[in-house]
Amino acid sequence: MSTILLCVTGSIAAYKAADLASKLKQAGHDVTAIMTEAAQQLVTPSTFLNLTGNRVYTDLWDPQGQTEHIALTDRAELVIVAPATANTLAKIAHGLADDMVSTTLLAVASPVLVCPAMNTRMWRHPTVQQNLDAVRTLPGYHVLEPSEGNLACGHVGPGRLPETPEILAAVDKLLGERRAAPKAPGTGKHQVPTAPGTGKHPIPTQAPSLFLELVTYDSPPSAEALTEDRVYRTTLLVAGTLVSTGALGSQRRAHVHVAKSMEEALERARRSPLAASGCRIEVFPWRLEAGLPPTTA
């Protein structure tokens, strides 16, 4: 029915996420689990592998998964964070990204259902409540508040992960709203947005036309290669076939192309001086909603 990402974080309630994954799969959804390191101390990735039939993502720096957080969010129709720990809420609220779950959440363009679970005193802590308020204000984010009852620590009060049927009901509601939402008109005149930081390069609004090129290198390319690449990218920007280009840290650059196909974008990327310098070039479909790197060419 729908493609769902299930983000599992390090609450003792992580074992309940296995039941949730199973029920989502039984309902016909395509479920992929992403786990934090703490969650793996409570439930093994193989549990979710067997329940969903899909690979489980745990390591942002896995050679096979280093950029998978982008591809995963391109396909996702809904993201569920269950259980969501106080630490995870803080990361979401403040835009922190230091593992596979938090980095994936920064790239999400689909609705996100957040299901907190923690000790009662932690839940009631003013900082946690402030972070919750911040999460609730994020576009597309929905918080399903915890239930009250006996907690694993022996306390009684709010903090229990909502039961699976309650989460499933929220999932059905959000997916129904997503399907019922009016689609943007495909015809008619409208103002064409421009690339951030430039004010002049038009961004096509007809999907799928955007492709993200990532250039990764173990050691910085020569100054000559970087200069030649900036000239090449500027030419593409002026031609309107590139809408954004910039550095991502010290060992990666990102460029967003306008192209009719993945092959066209990849062929253009391979003509860059950095590709000729032996840098690793990867190209992925991209959604404008996910944001653009700052233009620095």
N, C-alpha and C positions, 0 to 999 in steps of 0.2 A: 504493500500500500504506500508507505512513505519511507524515506531514508532518514534514519535517526542516529545521532551520535549520543552515546551515553558516557558522560564523564563521571568517573568514580573516584572519590577522594577519601582521605584517611580517617573516617569516622568508624567506630565499631559497627555502625549500621551498614557498612559496606557489604556485608553478607546479604542484606535485603536487596541490594542492587542486582544480585544474581537472579533472584526471583523476578524482579522487574524486567530484566533482560529476557528471561524465559517467556514471560507473559507477552511482552512486546513482539517477540518472534512468533509466538503462537497466534497473535492477532494479524500476522502477515507482514509486519514491518521488517525492513532490512536494517539491522542494528549493528553498529560498530562501537566497541568499548574503547575508551581511553582511560588509563589509570595513572594516578600519581604514585610515587615511590612508597608513600605511607600506605596507600590503599593496598599495595601488593604485600604488605606485612600482614594483612587481614584476610585477603582472598587472592588466590593465585590467578594470573592471567589466563591459564589454561581453562579455568572454569568458564570464563566468558567466551573463550574460543570455541568451546564445545557447545555452549548454549546458543551462540549467535551464528556460528559457522563462518565468522569473519576474523581476520587477523586482529589482534589486540595491540594497541599502540601504547607504549610505556616510556619510550626514550626519545626525546627531541633530537638527540645527536646520533641516533641509529642511522648508519649510511643509507638505509632504505627508507627512513622516515623523516629525514632532516627537513624536508619541505612538504611532507605529507599533510601537515596541519592546514596548509592552503587547499590542497586537493580535497581533503575531507570536508572542509566547510563549503567548497563549491558544490558538493553533492548533497549536503545536508538540508533537509526540510524542517528539522527541529533538533535542537540540542537540549539534552536533559543533564543537569548536574545533580546527581543523587548518589550518596549523600553529599551535601556541600558543607564543609567544615568552616569554622570561624576563620581559619587561615585562607581558605579559598575565597570566602566572601570579601576579605580584605584585599586580596589580589584583584578580584573583579572590580571592586569599588575604586581602586587606585590605579588600575591599568597596568599592574605588574605582570611580567611574563618571564618565568624562569624554568618552566617545565612544559611537557607536552600538553597538559590540560590548560594551563593558563595562557599559553601562546595560542592554542587553538581558539580559545574564547575571544581573544582579541581580533581574530580574523573572521568571526562569524557574522553572516549577514541575515541569517534566519532567526526565528524566535528562539528564545532560551528560557527553559523552565528550571528554576533554581529551587532545590528542596533541601533546606538546611537541616542538620541534625547534630546535636551537641549536648553537653551537660547544661542543666537548667541555669546555673549561675553564669556560665559562659554566654548562654543565649540572652540573658538579661543584662549583660555587661553593657555600659553606655557606648563603648567603642564599637561593639558588635552591632548594636542598634543603629548607630550612625552609619556604619558600613552598609547595613541593610537598606537604610533610607536612600543611600547613594545608588545602590544596585537597582532599587525600584524605579529610579528616575532614568535609568539607561533605556534608550529606545529598544523595544523588542524583548526586554527582560521581564519575566513574571516570577514572583516569589510565592511558593506554596508553603505557608508557615507550618512549623512542626506541630505534632500532636502532643497532648499531655498524657502522662502515665508513668509507669515504672521505667527507670533508665538503667543501663548496664552498670553504672557506678553505684546504684543503690538509692539514688535520689528519686523523688517523685515530683513531676512537674512538666512544663513544656520543654521540648527538646528531642522528642522521638521523631524519627523519620516517618512521614505520613505512610499509611499502609498502601500496598501496591494498588488496590482498586481505586483509591483516591488519586494517586498519581496518574493512573491510566485514564481516569475521567478527565483530568486536567489536560492530558496529552490529546485526547479526542477533541476537546473543546478548542485548543489552540490550532490543531490541524484543520478543524472545521472552519475556524475563522480565517485561516490562511487561504484555504481554497475559495472561500466566499468573498475575499477581499477583491474589490474592483481592480482590474488590470489597467495599467497606464495605456492611454490611447496610442495606437500605432500610426495614426495618420494625423494630419492637421499641422498647422504651423505653430511653432513654439520657440522660445528662446533657447539657444544651444549653450550649455554651460562651458566654462573655460577651465583649463588646467590650473590647479592651485599654484600660486607664486608667479604666474606668467601673465595672466589677464588677456591672452591673445590666442592661445592654441585651442581650437574647438575640440570638445570631447563628443564623439558620436554617441547617441543614446540608443541606438538599435543593437540589441544583443543578439548573438554573441559576437562582439567585435573587439574586445579587449583581451590582451594576452600579457601575462607577467613574465618578464625575462629576468632570471637571477644569474649573476656572474659571481662565482666563488673562486677564491684563490688562497693557497696556503701561505704564500708570501706576496707582499705588494708587487704588482707589475712595475716595470721601469717607468720613470717619469715621462719618457718619450711615448710609451704605449698609452699611458693615461691621457696625455695631451692629445694624441691622435684619436683616442676614443671619444674625448669630449667634443672634438671637431666633428666626428662622425655623428654623434648623438644630436649635436646642434643642427646639423643638416637635416636629420630626420624630424626634429621638432619644427623647424621652419616649413618642411614639406607637409606637416600635419599627420605624419604616420607614426609619430611618437608623442604621447601626451604627458609623460612624466619620466624623469630620470634623476637618479641621485644615489648617494652612498648609504649603505646600511652597515654601520660599524666600520671596522678597519679592514675587513677581508671579504666584503661583499658589496655588490652594486645591484640596483634594481631599476628596471625600465619597463614602462607599460606601453605596449604597441597597439596600434589600430591595424587590424589585418582581416582579410576575408577568411583565413583559415589558420590553423596551428602551423601547417607546413610553411605558409608564407611568413609568419612571424619568426619561426625557427630559422628559415633561410636568411632573413634579414639579420637576426642575431648572430649568425655564424659569420657574417661579413665584417663584424666589428673587429677592430685591432686587438681587443682583449682576447677574443676567441683565438686569434692568430698567435697570441702569446702563450697559449696553452691553458688558459683559465677554463674552469668547468662552466658550461652554459646549459641552463635548463629553462624551458618555456612551459607555462601552464595557462589554462583558461582563467580569466580574472573577472571579478565583478566590481563595478564601479563603487557599489555600496561598501566594499571592504576597504576603501581608501586608496590613496596614491602616495608613493614616496615623494618627498619634497624635490622640486626641480632645482638642480644645481649646475646644470650644464652651461 
